[in-house]
Amino acid sequence: MSNHENSLYSKAVLFAVVAAVTVLIGTIVTVFVPMFTAGMHPKNDNLQPFTALQLAGRDVYQAEGCVNCHTQTVRPLKADVLRYGEYSKAGEFAYDRPFLWGSKRTGPDLARIGGKYPDEWHIQHFENPQAFFPMSNMPKYTWLKNKPLNASETLAHMKALGFPYTDEDAKALESSTQLDALVAYMQVIGTSVARKEAIVVDPSMIESANPFAGKPESIAAGQAIYKAECAGCHGQNAEGNIGASISDYAQGEPADTDTYITVANGLEGAMPAFAGQLSKEKIWSVVSYINSLK
């Protein structure tokens, strides 16, 4: 090989080495370095590590395969936001290891389930989902209330994840069941994202009397809505359960507007507002059904 050929070969090798090093440096700077910056790992200001009981419930959630039927992420789509609430933010998953976003909604999304219902609602729902939603294909989890937690296993998970816990937390695990833990986990999901203010209906914005009063089709529509949205708390036959007896309420012959406002605006800490998900006509239909119980 001539000196000229050797020179060309050396330059080609040098160019290849320089190109490879340049690409490698560029890859490290643009791909790997950002992964270790705070901006790539956002965390909501009010997000807290899971408590021992919540983490135990999360373990039960995974063990029972709940992620196969429920997602935990609200997409930034109008339909998702209207149904489930504020779309999911990256900063609310800082302590989720692994993520439980899921990919299939055989059941509803759970990203905003925390604080939506009282503990007793969840307990009864896990024991018998069909009592709340007759068409639900969710299995019953009655046996969870008789299955104790493995406290040492949960505390080992807490240590591995670097989550703080106290002696009181450890003792609470020993006296809790898997159902207690699962409910605790349900109640914390999505709570680091501030809820949007509920739509508040002003009495002056609605009719002074039910425009569909006494109409059989309105009563039937209202009954269907009641069965789907209200029966879980107030009983399938309005006899009362977690919530008050609607039959007794109807006997007091409340004003149509009062019932409408209660359904639309809800009761803080006790009953969700339905103005954001039910049209005026549907709420009046619920009023018609309630009045039919007199």
N, C-alpha and C positions, 0 to 999 in steps of 0.2 A: 504494500500500500504506500503510495507516495506521500510526501510531507503535506501536500495540498489536501489530499483526501483525509489524512489524519486530522488536519486542522478543521475541516468541515464536520467530521464525525464528532470531534470534541465540542464544537460549537452546538451541534444538534443535541448532544447529551446535556450540555450546560443549559440550553434553552428548555429542555424537557424537565430538568430538575427545578429550575427557577419557576417554570409554569406550575409545576406540581406544588411547590412550596407556597406560591402565591394563592393558588386555589385553596390549599389547606388553611392558610391564615385567614383568608376571606370567609371560609366556612366556619371556622372557630369564632370569628368576630361577629358574624351575622346570625349564626344559629345557636352555638353553645353558650357564649358569654351572656346573651340576653336571658337565657334560662336561669341564671343565677342572680338576676337583678330583682329588686323588689317589685318593679313594674310588671314583671311576668307572673307574680304570685300575689295578686291583690287580695285583700281581706276586708270585709265589711267592718265598719267601726264597732258595731255592737255584736259582732259574731263572737261567740265563746266556744271553747272546746267542749265536747260532749261530756256530760257527767257520767259517772260509772253506770248508773241505771239506764241512762239514754243510750250509752254505748252497748250495754247488754241487749237492749231492745233492738238496736241496729243489727247486732249479730243474729238475733232471732229473725228479724226481717229478711236477712240474707239466707239464713238456713232454711227458711220456709219457702224460699223462691218467690217472694213477693215482687221482686224486681222483674220477674218474667211476665207479669201482668200489669204492673203499674210503672209509669215513668215518674221522674222527679225533676222535670225541667219544662218550664213554660216557654214555648217558642215565641219570638217577637212577631206574632201574627195576630191580627185583630180577633179572629175567632178564638184563639187560645187565651188571649188576655181577657176577653169578655167572659169566658167561661170560668177560667181558673184564677185570674188576678195578674198582678204585675209580672212581666216576663223575667226569666231567671238572669241573675248577674253572676259573673265569674267569682266575685269576692265572697259569695255566700257558701262556696264549696271548699274553702281553704282547709278545713279539718276532715273532709270526706276522703277516706282512704279505705277501700277504693271508692270511686264515684259510683253512685247508683242511679244514673240518669235513665237507664233503661231505653228500650227502643220499640216497645209494643204496649198499646193501651187496650188490653182486654178489659181492664177496669180503668177508672178515671185517673188522671194525673194527681199526684200527691204533693207537688212542690209547695203548695200553699195551704196544706191541711192543718198545720200547727195553729192551735188556738181557735180554730173555726168551730169546733164542737166541744162540749164538756167531756171530762174523762168517762163519765158513765155512758155517754153515747158510744164511745169507742169500745168500751167493755161489752156492751150489749151487741154492738155491731159485729165484733169478732166472734161472739158466741153464736150469733144467728143472723147473718147478713140478710137472709130472705125476709126477716121480720121488718126490715127497713126498706128493702128494695126487692119485691117479690120475684122479679125477673133476673136477679143477680145469680151468676154462676160461681160466685166466690165460695170456697169451702168453709165449713164451720171450724172454729179454732177453740172450742170449749175446753179442750184438754189442756190448753196452755195455762189456765188458771190453777191447775193442780201440779204443775211442773216447776220445781224450784230452780233457781239460777245457780250456775257454777261460779261462785264468787271469786275463787282463786284464778279461774280462767279469765274472767273479766278484768280483774286487777292486773293480770299479766298483759292483757291487751292495752290497758291504760298506760302501763309503764313503757311498753314497746312504742306506743304512739306519742309518748311524752305529755300525756294529759294529766293535769293535777287532780288529786282526790284526797279526801280526808278520812279519818278513822270512822266518822259518822257515815260517810258514803259507803265504806266497806261493810259496816254493820247493816245498812239499809239493804244491801244486796242479799244478805243472809236471810232476811225476812220477807223478801219479795219473790214473786213468781215471774215466769216468762211473760205472762199477760200484762202484769204491772209494768215490766220493762218495755214491752212493745208499745203500750199506751204512752209511756213517757217519751219514747222516741217519736211517735206520731205528733205529739204536742210541741216538739221543737223544730220540726221540719219547716224550713222557709221563714222562720220568725225573725231572722236577722234583716230581712227586707221590710221596710215600712209599708204598711198596708195603705192603699189609696182610701181616701175618705169616701164613705158610702154615700150614694145618692140620697139626699134628704128631700122627701116630698112635702111640700107645703099644703096644708088643708085647703087653702084658697085656690089651689091649682087643679082640684078635682071636683067632680059633681057633688052636689049636696046629698044625693041619693043614688043608689045603685041603678044604673040605666038598664041592667039586665035582670032586675029583681023578678023572681018567680018563673023565669023562663027555664023549662026543663033542660034545654041544650046547654045553658049556662051552668046550671047546677051539676050536670054530668061532667062538663069540662073542669069545673072547680074541684069535683071529687077526684078526678084523675090526677090533677095537679097536687092535691092534698096527699094522695096515696104515694106519689113519687117524691115529694119534697118535705112533707110534714109528719107523716104517719110514724116515722121512726121515733120522734120525740113526743108526739101527742097521742099515739096509739092508732092502730089500724081502723078502729071504729070510733075515734075521737074521744076515747074513754080516759085519756091521759096516760103518761108514762114518765119519761124524764121531764117533759113539760106538762103544763096544766091540762085539765080536761076541757076540750073544746065544746063538748056537749054542755057542760056546766056553764061555760062562758056564754054559749048561745042562749041558754035559758034566761040570762039576765037581759036579753034583748038590747044589746049595745047598738049604738047608732052606726049606720053603714060606714060613715066617714071614719069613725074611730077604728073600726075593724080594718078598713082599707089602710089607714096610716100605720097601724101596728104591723100588718103584713109587709107593707112597703118599706118601712123604716127599721123594723125589727126592734129588739129590746137589748140594750147594751149588756154584754156579758151573759146573755141568756138565749137570744134568738137572733139569727142572722137576718140582714135586710134583704128583701127580694126585689126591690125597685130596679136594681141593676140587671136582673136576669128575667124578670117577668114583665110583660107588657101591661098597660093599664087594663086592657080587656081581660087578661088572664087573672089579674089581681081581683077585679070585680067578680070574676067567675068563682074565685075562692070565697069571696064574701057571700055569694049566692049559696054556695054549698054550706057554709057555716050557718047561714040563716035558716037553711032547710032542716037543721038539727034541733030547732026550737020545739 
